[in-house]
Amino acid sequence: MGLLDMLKKSILLFCLISYVHGFPIKYMLKESTSSTSPTISTGSDFIRIGVKRVSLSISLGLVSGFVTAVFVAAIVRCFVHYINRTPILKGPVVFSPKIDPTTLKLALDNENQLLGSSPNGTYYRTALDNGLTIAVKKLELFETNDKVFKRKLQQDLEVIAKLRHRHLMSLRAYVRESGSFSLIYDYMPTGSLEDAMNRVRENQLQMGWDVRHRIAVGIIKGLKFLHFECDPSVLHYNLKPGNVMLDAEFEAKLADFGLAKLMPKLYQSHNGYRAPDFSQNCRYTDKSDVFSFGVILAVLLTGRDPLDPFFGEASSGGSLGMWLRHMQQAGEARKALDKSILGQDDEEDEMLMAVRIAVVCMSDHPEDRPCTDELVPMLSRLHSF
């Protein structure tokens, strides 16, 4: 019950008591003054009037005491909340014992190697004095003096930093500056899945089905952890190859999970991986993440970029998912596979089964998509079929 509702009920109770106890007295006084004939008050009348006055005084005392107690409790509660509120931290906030705040600040102030940039931020790497190489993502936030927003953002980043999993990029530290945040991660020498697929398309990198399958399994295991093993569950909100980092062994690690929810203005552009249900009604669920995973799996299988102009043509159906679904229904799914990964017959059978998984993940209706805890065994067991 809110404070305002309690005050309203207290005032209503006060008025009711005043009416019930005051009206008979006023009525009795009116009768006695308007009558021309003399009245004789008995002892019982005086006792009855006295009892009413005493009960009225007690009632008024209880009501006023209750209202005073509510006011005092509200003031104490506001004071305690003010004392215990999370302070807005300045400078580096570090979650790893390998990183010293002073060393980190000095490293960020020096010239660093630019890795890339996007509408969502700038990426670069730098080295600390202890030899540790880190990756930095600098987010340019919209200017705001809203301390509530800054405090909430800080609390959510601290929650994200506590998440640890083999297939997640752990947040090692962050630095809040005027109008921006710098997020610190471990440096991944192989780069992102988007970088790797671009090199594959340019014939600069060979990536067989075995590697692509391992990447897909790593992605879905990371999503399953976020959806089912975190309390409360965490949605990625911006799953795409650029947010899938690869280590030296091409092990997939999810990055940027949860950030789009914290800073939605940074993630409003359509990137070909967004679920149609989110675009239509702005409702994001775990099945929206599954749709994005389905597009990534389709990219791994076909080698195609979902923003390829080919998918804007009517013959393709308008999207990578619709095109792949059409090829499967027509019995021509093999023609959709990336020619650079076609090889042994058993691998081809696995890839065709993976096409079915990708197509069902990209279903138009969320209820038709599988959950991540169902997808993990489906993908992990492909080699056993």
Short mmCIF file of the C-alpha atoms (twelve columns), coordinates in Angstrom:
data_MODEL
# 
_entry.id   MODEL 
# 
loop_
_atom_site.group_PDB 
_atom_site.id 
_atom_site.type_symbol 
_atom_site.label_atom_id 
_atom_site.label_alt_id 
_atom_site.label_comp_id 
_atom_site.label_asym_id 
_atom_site.label_seq_id 
_atom_site.Cartn_x 
_atom_site.Cartn_y 
_atom_site.Cartn_z 
_atom_site.pdbx_PDB_model_num 
ATOM 1   C CA . MET A 1   0.000   0.000   0.000   1 
ATOM 2   C CA . GLY A 2   1.353   3.392   -0.972  1 
ATOM 3   C CA . LEU A 3   1.713   6.328   1.404   1 
ATOM 4   C CA . LEU A 4   -0.941  8.312   -0.465  1 
ATOM 5   C CA . ASP A 5   -3.476  5.483   -0.157  1 
ATOM 6   C CA . MET A 6   -2.803  5.219   3.590   1 
ATOM 7   C CA . LEU A 7   -3.364  8.955   4.092   1 
ATOM 8   C CA . LYS A 8   -6.618  8.830   2.110   1 
ATOM 9   C CA . LYS A 9   -7.928  5.966   4.235   1 
ATOM 10  C CA . SER A 10  -6.883  7.751   7.448   1 
ATOM 11  C CA . ILE A 11  -8.769  10.935  6.472   1 
ATOM 12  C CA . LEU A 12  -11.830 8.894   5.486   1 
ATOM 13  C CA . LEU A 13  -11.751 7.109   8.841   1 
ATOM 14  C CA . PHE A 14  -11.461 10.428  10.679  1 
ATOM 15  C CA . CYS A 15  -14.456 11.881  8.853   1 
ATOM 16  C CA . LEU A 16  -16.514 8.743   9.500   1 
ATOM 17  C CA . ILE A 17  -15.791 8.777   13.235  1 
ATOM 18  C CA . SER A 18  -16.574 12.491  13.450  1 
ATOM 19  C CA . TYR A 19  -19.869 11.959  11.680  1 
ATOM 20  C CA . VAL A 20  -20.941 8.945   13.737  1 
ATOM 21  C CA . HIS A 21  -20.085 10.481  17.108  1 
ATOM 22  C CA . GLY A 22  -20.727 14.137  16.382  1 
ATOM 23  C CA . PHE A 23  -24.095 13.988  14.681  1 
ATOM 24  C CA . PRO A 24  -26.161 12.703  17.654  1 
ATOM 25  C CA . ILE A 25  -24.664 15.415  19.939  1 
ATOM 26  C CA . LYS A 26  -25.459 18.216  17.471  1 
ATOM 27  C CA . TYR A 27  -28.914 16.812  16.901  1 
ATOM 28  C CA . MET A 28  -29.550 16.595  20.643  1 
ATOM 29  C CA . LEU A 29  -28.341 20.181  21.235  1 
ATOM 30  C CA . LYS A 30  -30.523 21.431  18.398  1 
ATOM 31  C CA . GLU A 31  -33.556 19.693  19.824  1 
ATOM 32  C CA . SER A 32  -32.927 21.119  23.290  1 
ATOM 33  C CA . THR A 33  -32.452 24.751  22.132  1 
ATOM 34  C CA . SER A 34  -35.362 24.799  19.697  1 
ATOM 35  C CA . SER A 35  -37.875 23.410  22.162  1 
ATOM 36  C CA . THR A 36  -39.869 26.016  24.119  1 
ATOM 37  C CA . SER A 37  -40.830 23.571  26.822  1 
ATOM 38  C CA . PRO A 38  -38.439 22.907  29.646  1 
ATOM 39  C CA . THR A 39  -36.573 19.536  29.492  1 
ATOM 40  C CA . ILE A 40  -35.209 17.619  32.349  1 
ATOM 41  C CA . SER A 41  -31.916 15.735  31.757  1 
ATOM 42  C CA . THR A 42  -31.596 12.495  33.607  1 
ATOM 43  C CA . GLY A 43  -28.379 10.997  34.932  1 
ATOM 44  C CA . SER A 44  -28.373 8.382   32.159  1 
ATOM 45  C CA . ASP A 45  -28.371 11.174  29.506  1 
ATOM 46  C CA . PHE A 46  -25.249 12.751  31.024  1 
ATOM 47  C CA . ILE A 47  -23.518 9.354   31.197  1 
ATOM 48  C CA . ARG A 48  -24.398 8.587   27.556  1 
ATOM 49  C CA . ILE A 49  -23.075 11.984  26.378  1 
ATOM 50  C CA . GLY A 50  -19.902 11.525  28.411  1 
ATOM 51  C CA . VAL A 51  -19.258 8.087   26.987  1 
ATOM 52  C CA . LYS A 52  -19.639 9.431   23.442  1 
ATOM 53  C CA . ARG A 53  -17.261 12.277  24.136  1 
ATOM 54  C CA . VAL A 54  -14.668 9.937   25.620  1 
ATOM 55  C CA . SER A 55  -14.971 7.497   22.700  1 
ATOM 56  C CA . LEU A 56  -14.679 10.387  20.234  1 
ATOM 57  C CA . SER A 57  -11.534 11.642  21.976  1 
ATOM 58  C CA . ILE A 58  -10.003 8.165   21.943  1 
ATOM 59  C CA . SER A 59  -10.863 7.691   18.267  1 
ATOM 60  C CA . LEU A 60  -9.405  11.060  17.305  1 
ATOM 61  C CA . GLY A 61  -6.278  10.246  19.289  1 
ATOM 62  C CA . LEU A 62  -5.872  6.912   17.548  1 
ATOM 63  C CA . VAL A 63  -6.348  8.443   14.092  1 
ATOM 64  C CA . SER A 64  -3.939  11.302  14.729  1 
ATOM 65  C CA . GLY A 65  -1.405  8.863   16.194  1 
ATOM 66  C CA . PHE A 66  -1.732  6.598   13.177  1 
ATOM 67  C CA . VAL A 67  -1.297  9.491   10.725  1 
ATOM 68  C CA . THR A 68  1.726   10.750  12.675  1 
ATOM 69  C CA . ALA A 69  3.247   7.252   12.687  1 
ATOM 70  C CA . VAL A 70  2.766   6.978   8.907   1 
ATOM 71  C CA . PHE A 71  4.489   10.324  8.348   1 
ATOM 72  C CA . VAL A 72  7.395   9.413   10.623  1 
ATOM 73  C CA . ALA A 73  7.792   5.977   8.985   1 
ATOM 74  C CA . ALA A 74  7.810   7.570   5.517   1 
ATOM 75  C CA . ILE A 75  10.445  10.098  6.548   1 
ATOM 76  C CA . VAL A 76  12.630  7.390   8.115   1 
ATOM 77  C CA . ARG A 77  12.244  5.187   5.052   1 
ATOM 78  C CA . CYS A 78  13.244  7.992   2.679   1 
ATOM 79  C CA . PHE A 79  16.237  8.811   4.869   1 
ATOM 80  C CA . VAL A 80  17.402  5.178   4.992   1 
ATOM 81  C CA . HIS A 81  16.961  4.869   1.212   1 
ATOM 82  C CA . TYR A 82  18.990  8.019   0.699   1 
ATOM 83  C CA . ILE A 83  21.778  6.766   2.978   1 
ATOM 84  C CA . ASN A 84  21.900  3.308   1.371   1 
ATOM 85  C CA . ARG A 85  21.600  4.345   -2.265  1 
ATOM 86  C CA . THR A 86  24.380  3.222   -4.590  1 
ATOM 87  C CA . PRO A 87  26.946  5.991   -5.057  1 
ATOM 88  C CA . ILE A 88  27.744  7.035   -8.612  1 
ATOM 89  C CA . LEU A 89  31.323  5.895   -9.008  1 
ATOM 90  C CA . LYS A 90  33.920  7.781   -11.001 1 
ATOM 91  C CA . GLY A 91  37.075  6.387   -12.471 1 
ATOM 92  C CA . PRO A 92  37.743  2.686   -13.164 1 
ATOM 93  C CA . VAL A 93  35.511  0.072   -11.506 1 
ATOM 94  C CA . VAL A 94  37.489  -3.185  -11.623 1 
ATOM 95  C CA . PHE A 95  36.191  -6.766  -11.250 1 
ATOM 96  C CA . SER A 96  39.444  -8.636  -12.009 1 
ATOM 97  C CA . PRO A 97  42.455  -8.991  -9.675  1 
ATOM 98  C CA . LYS A 98  44.719  -8.850  -12.747 1 
ATOM 99  C CA . ILE A 99  43.806  -5.224  -13.426 1 
ATOM 100 C CA . ASP A 100 44.951  -2.313  -11.309 1 
ATOM 101 C CA . PRO A 101 42.642  0.759   -11.513 1 
ATOM 102 C CA . THR A 102 45.504  3.258   -11.745 1 
ATOM 103 C CA . THR A 103 47.302  1.231   -14.415 1 
ATOM 104 C CA . LEU A 104 44.059  0.856   -16.373 1 
ATOM 105 C CA . LYS A 105 43.380  4.600   -16.326 1 
ATOM 106 C CA . LEU A 106 46.898  5.354   -17.564 1 
ATOM 107 C CA . ALA A 107 46.544  2.788   -20.353 1 
ATOM 108 C CA . LEU A 108 43.225  4.251   -21.520 1 
ATOM 109 C CA . ASP A 109 44.711  7.753   -21.611 1 
ATOM 110 C CA . ASN A 110 47.506  6.611   -23.940 1 
ATOM 111 C CA . GLU A 111 47.279  6.057   -27.669 1 
ATOM 112 C CA . ASN A 112 45.606  2.700   -28.444 1 
ATOM 113 C CA . GLN A 113 45.164  0.499   -31.487 1 
ATOM 114 C CA . LEU A 114 41.792  0.973   -33.159 1 
ATOM 115 C CA . LEU A 115 40.061  -2.311  -33.953 1 
ATOM 116 C CA . GLY A 116 36.877  -0.958  -35.492 1 
ATOM 117 C CA . SER A 117 33.864  1.247   -35.002 1 
ATOM 118 C CA . SER A 118 30.109  1.067   -35.406 1 
ATOM 119 C CA . PRO A 119 27.061  3.180   -34.528 1 
ATOM 120 C CA . ASN A 120 27.135  1.417   -31.152 1 
ATOM 121 C CA . GLY A 121 30.672  2.354   -30.182 1 
ATOM 122 C CA . THR A 122 34.397  2.254   -30.878 1 
ATOM 123 C CA . TYR A 123 36.588  -0.799  -30.326 1 
ATOM 124 C CA . TYR A 124 40.293  -0.768  -29.635 1 
ATOM 125 C CA . ARG A 125 42.925  -2.678  -27.742 1 
ATOM 126 C CA . THR A 126 45.602  -1.622  -25.325 1 
ATOM 127 C CA . ALA A 127 48.249  -3.215  -23.120 1 
ATOM 128 C CA . LEU A 128 48.661  -2.757  -19.376 1 
ATOM 129 C CA . ASP A 129 51.981  -2.392  -17.603 1 
ATOM 130 C CA . ASN A 130 51.815  -6.022  -16.460 1 
ATOM 131 C CA . GLY A 131 51.704  -7.203  -20.077 1 
ATOM 132 C CA . LEU A 132 47.994  -8.031  -20.126 1 
ATOM 133 C CA . THR A 133 46.304  -7.079  -23.402 1 
ATOM 134 C CA . ILE A 134 42.706  -5.931  -23.061 1 
ATOM 135 C CA . ALA A 135 39.902  -4.998  -25.433 1 
ATOM 136 C CA . VAL A 136 37.998  -1.771  -24.853 1 
ATOM 137 C CA . LYS A 137 34.552  -0.892  -26.122 1 
ATOM 138 C CA . LYS A 138 33.751  2.785   -25.747 1 
ATOM 139 C CA . LEU A 139 30.050  3.639   -25.774 1 
ATOM 140 C CA . GLU A 140 29.083  7.224   -26.470 1 
ATOM 141 C CA . LEU A 141 25.988  7.735   -24.333 1 
ATOM 142 C CA . PHE A 142 23.464  10.446  -24.935 1 
ATOM 143 C CA . GLU A 143 24.059  13.403  -22.653 1 
ATOM 144 C CA . THR A 144 22.031  13.123  -19.484 1 
ATOM 145 C CA . ASN A 145 22.204  14.464  -15.970 1 
ATOM 146 C CA . ASP A 146 19.705  11.897  -14.729 1 
ATOM 147 C CA . LYS A 147 21.428  10.408  -11.696 1 
ATOM 148 C CA . VAL A 148 18.761  7.700   -11.422 1 
ATOM 149 C CA . PHE A 149 19.657  6.469   -14.940 1 
ATOM 150 C CA . LYS A 150 23.384  6.543   -14.225 1 
ATOM 151 C CA . ARG A 151 22.922  4.682   -10.945 1 
ATOM 152 C CA . LYS A 152 20.687  2.038   -12.565 1 
ATOM 153 C CA . LEU A 153 23.160  1.574   -15.413 1 
ATOM 154 C CA . GLN A 154 25.987  1.147   -12.934 1 
ATOM 155 C CA . GLN A 155 24.049  -1.462  -10.918 1 
ATOM 156 C CA . ASP A 156 23.154  -3.458  -14.038 1 
ATOM 157 C CA . LEU A 157 26.762  -3.443  -15.265 1 
ATOM 158 C CA . GLU A 158 27.849  -4.832  -11.905 1 
ATOM 159 C CA . VAL A 159 25.293  -7.646  -12.270 1 
ATOM 160 C CA . ILE A 160 26.576  -8.432  -15.781 1 
ATOM 161 C CA . ALA A 161 30.166  -8.454  -14.502 1 
ATOM 162 C CA . LYS A 162 29.309  -11.271 -12.064 1 
ATOM 163 C CA . LEU A 163 28.226  -13.650 -14.858 1 
ATOM 164 C CA . ARG A 164 30.886  -16.247 -15.613 1 
ATOM 165 C CA . HIS A 165 30.655  -18.937 -18.286 1 
ATOM 166 C CA . ARG A 166 32.941  -20.602 -20.803 1 
ATOM 167 C CA . HIS A 167 31.002  -19.065 -23.695 1 
ATOM 168 C CA . LEU A 168 30.566  -15.537 -22.325 1 
ATOM 169 C CA . MET A 169 32.889  -12.559 -22.594 1 
ATOM 170 C CA . SER A 170 33.426  -11.544 -18.975 1 
ATOM 171 C CA . LEU A 171 33.271  -7.848  -18.171 1 
ATOM 172 C CA . ARG A 172 36.584  -7.161  -16.392 1 
ATOM 173 C CA . ALA A 173 36.084  -3.466  -15.625 1 
ATOM 174 C CA . TYR A 174 34.372  -0.307  -16.789 1 
ATOM 175 C CA . VAL A 175 35.181  3.355   -16.708 1 
ATOM 176 C CA . ARG A 176 32.478  6.013   -16.573 1 
ATOM 177 C CA . GLU A 177 33.396  9.332   -18.066 1 
ATOM 178 C CA . SER A 178 31.370  12.382  -18.987 1 
ATOM 179 C CA . GLY A 179 28.815  11.151  -21.523 1 
ATOM 180 C CA . SER A 180 30.490  7.771   -22.176 1 
ATOM 181 C CA . PHE A 181 31.274  4.333   -20.797 1 
ATOM 182 C CA . SER A 182 34.364  2.243   -21.549 1 
ATOM 183 C CA . LEU A 183 33.830  -1.494  -21.098 1 
ATOM 184 C CA . ILE A 184 36.923  -3.651  -20.542 1 
ATOM 185 C CA . TYR A 185 37.132  -7.267  -21.771 1 
ATOM 186 C CA . ASP A 186 39.788  -9.885  -22.442 1 
ATOM 187 C CA . TYR A 187 41.350  -9.404  -25.855 1 
ATOM 188 C CA . MET A 188 40.366  -12.053 -28.434 1 
ATOM 189 C CA . PRO A 189 43.102  -12.283 -31.103 1 
ATOM 190 C CA . THR A 190 40.862  -13.966 -33.688 1 
ATOM 191 C CA . GLY A 191 38.333  -11.137 -33.516 1 
ATOM 192 C CA . SER A 192 34.600  -11.540 -34.009 1 
ATOM 193 C CA . LEU A 193 32.615  -14.078 -36.012 1 
ATOM 194 C CA . GLU A 194 31.715  -11.236 -38.369 1 
ATOM 195 C CA . ASP A 195 35.422  -10.599 -39.031 1 
ATOM 196 C CA . ALA A 196 36.006  -14.313 -39.622 1 
ATOM 197 C CA . MET A 197 33.074  -14.662 -42.057 1 
ATOM 198 C CA . ASN A 198 34.212  -11.598 -44.002 1 
ATOM 199 C CA . ARG A 199 37.652  -13.190 -44.393 1 
ATOM 200 C CA . VAL A 200 35.979  -16.423 -45.513 1 
ATOM 201 C CA . ARG A 201 34.017  -14.566 -48.205 1 
ATOM 202 C CA . GLU A 202 37.238  -12.928 -49.394 1 
ATOM 203 C CA . ASN A 203 38.993  -16.319 -49.516 1 
ATOM 204 C CA . GLN A 204 41.441  -15.189 -46.826 1 
ATOM 205 C CA . LEU A 205 40.353  -17.837 -44.320 1 
ATOM 206 C CA . GLN A 206 39.280  -21.455 -44.594 1 
ATOM 207 C CA . MET A 207 36.700  -22.458 -41.998 1 
ATOM 208 C CA . GLY A 208 35.305  -25.965 -42.365 1 
ATOM 209 C CA . TRP A 209 32.011  -27.331 -41.105 1 
ATOM 210 C CA . ASP A 210 33.610  -28.805 -38.000 1 
ATOM 211 C CA . VAL A 211 34.754  -25.344 -36.866 1 
ATOM 212 C CA . ARG A 212 31.458  -23.688 -37.797 1 
ATOM 213 C CA . HIS A 213 29.511  -26.367 -35.959 1 
ATOM 214 C CA . ARG A 214 31.654  -25.860 -32.848 1 
ATOM 215 C CA . ILE A 215 31.005  -22.108 -33.019 1 
ATOM 216 C CA . ALA A 216 27.229  -22.670 -33.276 1 
ATOM 217 C CA . VAL A 217 27.256  -25.040 -30.281 1 
ATOM 218 C CA . GLY A 218 29.245  -22.516 -28.230 1 
ATOM 219 C CA . ILE A 219 26.768  -19.729 -29.044 1 
ATOM 220 C CA . ILE A 220 23.720  -21.754 -28.071 1 
ATOM 221 C CA . LYS A 221 25.356  -22.973 -24.848 1 
ATOM 222 C CA . GLY A 222 26.076  -19.371 -23.884 1 
ATOM 223 C CA . LEU A 223 22.458  -18.424 -24.621 1 
ATOM 224 C CA . LYS A 224 21.153  -21.355 -22.610 1 
ATOM 225 C CA . PHE A 225 23.200  -20.190 -19.620 1 
ATOM 226 C CA . LEU A 226 21.737  -16.685 -19.888 1 
ATOM 227 C CA . HIS A 227 18.159  -17.934 -20.331 1 
ATOM 228 C CA . PHE A 228 17.999  -20.821 -17.858 1 
ATOM 229 C CA . GLU A 229 20.920  -20.683 -15.431 1 
ATOM 230 C CA . CYS A 230 20.884  -17.008 -14.461 1 
ATOM 231 C CA . ASP A 231 18.507  -15.728 -11.790 1 
ATOM 232 C CA . PRO A 232 16.886  -13.602 -13.023 1 
ATOM 233 C CA . SER A 233 17.316  -14.740 -16.614 1 
ATOM 234 C CA . VAL A 234 19.235  -12.498 -19.008 1 
ATOM 235 C CA . LEU A 235 18.258  -11.785 -22.618 1 
ATOM 236 C CA . HIS A 236 20.934  -10.832 -25.108 1 
ATOM 237 C CA . TYR A 237 18.871  -8.304  -27.110 1 
ATOM 238 C CA . ASN A 238 21.564  -7.795  -29.778 1 
ATOM 239 C CA . LEU A 239 22.829  -11.193 -30.908 1 
ATOM 240 C CA . LYS A 240 24.749  -11.002 -34.183 1 
ATOM 241 C CA . PRO A 241 28.160  -12.176 -35.520 1 
ATOM 242 C CA . GLY A 242 29.769  -8.894  -34.471 1 
ATOM 243 C CA . ASN A 243 28.910  -9.755  -30.850 1 
ATOM 244 C CA . VAL A 244 30.298  -13.295 -31.031 1 
ATOM 245 C CA . MET A 245 34.005  -13.242 -30.237 1 
ATOM 246 C CA . LEU A 246 36.399  -16.062 -31.141 1 
ATOM 247 C CA . ASP A 247 39.471  -17.074 -29.174 1 
ATOM 248 C CA . ALA A 248 42.605  -18.583 -30.677 1 
ATOM 249 C CA . GLU A 249 40.891  -22.022 -30.943 1 
ATOM 250 C CA . PHE A 250 37.748  -20.491 -32.522 1 
ATOM 251 C CA . GLU A 251 35.806  -20.988 -29.295 1 
ATOM 252 C CA . ALA A 252 32.723  -18.754 -29.347 1 
ATOM 253 C CA . LYS A 253 32.098  -16.235 -26.578 1 
ATOM 254 C CA . LEU A 254 29.055  -13.962 -26.438 1 
ATOM 255 C CA . ALA A 255 29.652  -10.258 -25.941 1 
ATOM 256 C CA . ASP A 256 27.353  -7.279  -25.293 1 
ATOM 257 C CA . PHE A 257 24.630  -9.421  -23.684 1 
ATOM 258 C CA . GLY A 258 22.057  -7.252  -21.937 1 
ATOM 259 C CA . LEU A 259 23.556  -3.938  -23.036 1 
ATOM 260 C CA . ALA A 260 20.849  -3.144  -25.587 1 
ATOM 261 C CA . LYS A 261 18.238  -3.233  -22.825 1 
ATOM 262 C CA . LEU A 262 20.310  -0.857  -20.688 1 
ATOM 263 C CA . MET A 263 20.986  1.592   -23.521 1 
ATOM 264 C CA . PRO A 264 18.245  1.063   -26.150 1 
ATOM 265 C CA . LYS A 265 19.036  4.258   -28.070 1 
ATOM 266 C CA . LEU A 266 22.369  2.739   -29.060 1 
ATOM 267 C CA . TYR A 267 20.766  -0.329  -30.644 1 
ATOM 268 C CA . GLN A 268 17.866  0.887   -32.759 1 
ATOM 269 C CA . SER A 269 19.189  0.134   -36.244 1 
ATOM 270 C CA . HIS A 270 17.980  -2.956  -38.103 1 
ATOM 271 C CA . ASN A 271 20.836  -5.394  -38.701 1 
ATOM 272 C CA . GLY A 272 19.144  -8.389  -40.338 1 
ATOM 273 C CA . TYR A 273 19.190  -10.453 -37.120 1 
ATOM 274 C CA . ARG A 274 16.206  -8.921  -35.332 1 
ATOM 275 C CA . ALA A 275 13.108  -11.039 -34.785 1 
ATOM 276 C CA . PRO A 276 9.965   -9.868  -36.639 1 
ATOM 277 C CA . ASP A 277 7.853   -10.066 -33.457 1 
ATOM 278 C CA . PHE A 278 10.117  -7.524  -31.794 1 
ATOM 279 C CA . SER A 279 9.982   -5.188  -34.788 1 
ATOM 280 C CA . GLN A 280 6.180   -5.406  -34.844 1 
ATOM 281 C CA . ASN A 281 5.231   -5.062  -31.181 1 
ATOM 282 C CA . CYS A 282 8.533   -4.194  -29.431 1 
ATOM 283 C CA . ARG A 283 8.168   -7.280  -27.236 1 
ATOM 284 C CA . TYR A 284 11.472  -9.073  -26.707 1 
ATOM 285 C CA . THR A 285 11.620  -12.601 -25.266 1 
ATOM 286 C CA . ASP A 286 14.043  -15.522 -25.162 1 
ATOM 287 C CA . LYS A 287 12.492  -16.662 -28.453 1 
ATOM 288 C CA . SER A 288 13.686  -13.380 -29.993 1 
ATOM 289 C CA . ASP A 289 17.238  -14.418 -29.107 1 
ATOM 290 C CA . VAL A 290 16.525  -17.821 -30.683 1 
ATOM 291 C CA . PHE A 291 15.506  -16.123 -33.939 1 
ATOM 292 C CA . SER A 292 18.797  -14.193 -33.990 1 
ATOM 293 C CA . PHE A 293 20.681  -17.431 -33.378 1 
ATOM 294 C CA . GLY A 294 18.833  -19.030 -36.294 1 
ATOM 295 C CA . VAL A 295 20.066  -16.266 -38.605 1 
ATOM 296 C CA . ILE A 296 23.646  -16.737 -37.348 1 
ATOM 297 C CA . LEU A 297 23.380  -20.497 -37.955 1 
ATOM 298 C CA . ALA A 298 22.087  -19.763 -41.474 1 
ATOM 299 C CA . VAL A 299 25.082  -17.479 -42.062 1 
ATOM 300 C CA . LEU A 300 27.452  -20.244 -40.934 1 
ATOM 301 C CA . LEU A 301 25.759  -22.710 -43.287 1 
ATOM 302 C CA . THR A 302 25.382  -20.527 -46.376 1 
ATOM 303 C CA . GLY A 303 28.238  -18.061 -45.927 1 
ATOM 304 C CA . ARG A 304 25.858  -15.263 -46.944 1 
ATOM 305 C CA . ASP A 305 25.337  -11.924 -45.228 1 
ATOM 306 C CA . PRO A 306 21.643  -11.308 -44.367 1 
ATOM 307 C CA . LEU A 307 22.064  -7.722  -45.589 1 
ATOM 308 C CA . ASP A 308 23.220  -8.922  -49.010 1 
ATOM 309 C CA . PRO A 309 21.259  -7.022  -51.733 1 
ATOM 310 C CA . PHE A 310 20.255  -10.433 -53.076 1 
ATOM 311 C CA . PHE A 311 17.778  -10.811 -50.228 1 
ATOM 312 C CA . GLY A 312 16.071  -7.576  -51.179 1 
ATOM 313 C CA . GLU A 313 14.917  -9.117  -54.444 1 
ATOM 314 C CA . ALA A 314 11.459  -10.643 -54.742 1 
ATOM 315 C CA . SER A 315 12.872  -13.973 -55.918 1 
ATOM 316 C CA . SER A 316 14.657  -14.481 -52.592 1 
ATOM 317 C CA . GLY A 317 11.569  -13.911 -50.471 1 
ATOM 318 C CA . GLY A 318 12.954  -10.778 -48.823 1 
ATOM 319 C CA . SER A 319 15.252  -12.269 -46.157 1 
ATOM 320 C CA . LEU A 320 17.858  -14.944 -45.568 1 
ATOM 321 C CA . GLY A 321 15.404  -16.934 -43.466 1 
ATOM 322 C CA . MET A 322 12.619  -16.894 -46.065 1 
ATOM 323 C CA . TRP A 323 15.054  -17.813 -48.836 1 
ATOM 324 C CA . LEU A 324 16.509  -20.731 -46.876 1 
ATOM 325 C CA . ARG A 325 13.012  -21.955 -45.970 1 
ATOM 326 C CA . HIS A 326 12.024  -21.850 -49.651 1 
ATOM 327 C CA . MET A 327 15.159  -23.782 -50.661 1 
ATOM 328 C CA . GLN A 328 14.443  -26.435 -48.041 1 
ATOM 329 C CA . GLN A 329 10.806  -26.848 -49.047 1 
ATOM 330 C CA . ALA A 330 11.858  -27.128 -52.681 1 
ATOM 331 C CA . GLY A 331 14.319  -29.881 -51.809 1 
ATOM 332 C CA . GLU A 332 17.261  -27.730 -52.863 1 
ATOM 333 C CA . ALA A 333 18.816  -27.011 -49.472 1 
ATOM 334 C CA . ARG A 334 22.138  -28.415 -50.677 1 
ATOM 335 C CA . LYS A 335 22.377  -25.624 -53.244 1 
ATOM 336 C CA . ALA A 336 22.074  -23.071 -50.433 1 
ATOM 337 C CA . LEU A 337 25.126  -24.396 -48.541 1 
ATOM 338 C CA . ASP A 338 28.453  -22.587 -48.698 1 
ATOM 339 C CA . LYS A 339 30.428  -24.388 -51.402 1 
ATOM 340 C CA . SER A 340 33.641  -23.989 -49.420 1 
ATOM 341 C CA . ILE A 341 32.390  -26.406 -46.740 1 
ATOM 342 C CA . LEU A 342 30.936  -29.083 -49.003 1 
ATOM 343 C CA . GLY A 343 33.028  -32.200 -48.705 1 
ATOM 344 C CA . GLN A 344 32.323  -35.533 -47.106 1 
ATOM 345 C CA . ASP A 345 28.875  -37.074 -47.340 1 
ATOM 346 C CA . ASP A 346 28.427  -37.444 -43.580 1 
ATOM 347 C CA . GLU A 347 29.189  -33.742 -43.064 1 
ATOM 348 C CA . GLU A 348 26.701  -32.844 -45.783 1 
ATOM 349 C CA . ASP A 349 23.972  -34.790 -43.971 1 
ATOM 350 C CA . GLU A 350 24.801  -32.927 -40.758 1 
ATOM 351 C CA . MET A 351 24.627  -29.580 -42.522 1 
ATOM 352 C CA . LEU A 352 21.247  -30.399 -44.073 1 
ATOM 353 C CA . MET A 353 19.919  -31.271 -40.617 1 
ATOM 354 C CA . ALA A 354 21.379  -28.003 -39.333 1 
ATOM 355 C CA . VAL A 355 19.471  -26.192 -42.093 1 
ATOM 356 C CA . ARG A 356 16.236  -27.588 -40.646 1 
ATOM 357 C CA . ILE A 357 17.226  -26.327 -37.199 1 
ATOM 358 C CA . ALA A 358 18.040  -22.877 -38.571 1 
ATOM 359 C CA . VAL A 359 14.728  -22.672 -40.432 1 
ATOM 360 C CA . VAL A 360 12.639  -23.608 -37.379 1 
ATOM 361 C CA . CYS A 361 14.582  -21.091 -35.259 1 
ATOM 362 C CA . MET A 362 13.640  -18.387 -37.797 1 
ATOM 363 C CA . SER A 363 9.912   -19.183 -37.670 1 
ATOM 364 C CA . ASP A 364 7.702   -16.112 -37.896 1 
ATOM 365 C CA . HIS A 365 5.806   -17.040 -34.733 1 
ATOM 366 C CA . PRO A 366 7.770   -17.232 -31.454 1 
ATOM 367 C CA . GLU A 367 5.794   -20.236 -30.191 1 
ATOM 368 C CA . ASP A 368 7.051   -22.264 -33.163 1 
ATOM 369 C CA . ARG A 369 10.705  -21.727 -32.232 1 
ATOM 370 C CA . PRO A 370 12.498  -24.140 -29.881 1 
ATOM 371 C CA . CYS A 371 13.977  -23.039 -26.561 1 
ATOM 372 C CA . THR A 372 17.710  -22.832 -26.048 1 
ATOM 373 C CA . ASP A 373 17.697  -25.796 -23.658 1 
ATOM 374 C CA . GLU A 374 16.185  -27.858 -26.503 1 
ATOM 375 C CA . LEU A 375 18.645  -26.543 -29.082 1 
ATOM 376 C CA . VAL A 376 21.771  -27.495 -27.141 1 
ATOM 377 C CA . PRO A 377 21.226  -31.287 -27.465 1 
ATOM 378 C CA . MET A 378 19.849  -30.887 -31.002 1 
ATOM 379 C CA . LEU A 379 23.056  -29.248 -32.218 1 
ATOM 380 C CA . SER A 380 25.467  -31.153 -29.993 1 
ATOM 381 C CA . ARG A 381 24.270  -34.515 -31.272 1 
ATOM 382 C CA . LEU A 382 24.521  -33.760 -34.979 1 
ATOM 383 C CA . HIS A 383 27.763  -35.754 -35.200 1 
ATOM 384 C CA . SER A 384 25.999  -38.824 -33.767 1 
ATOM 385 C CA . PHE A 385 23.324  -39.079 -36.476 1 
# 
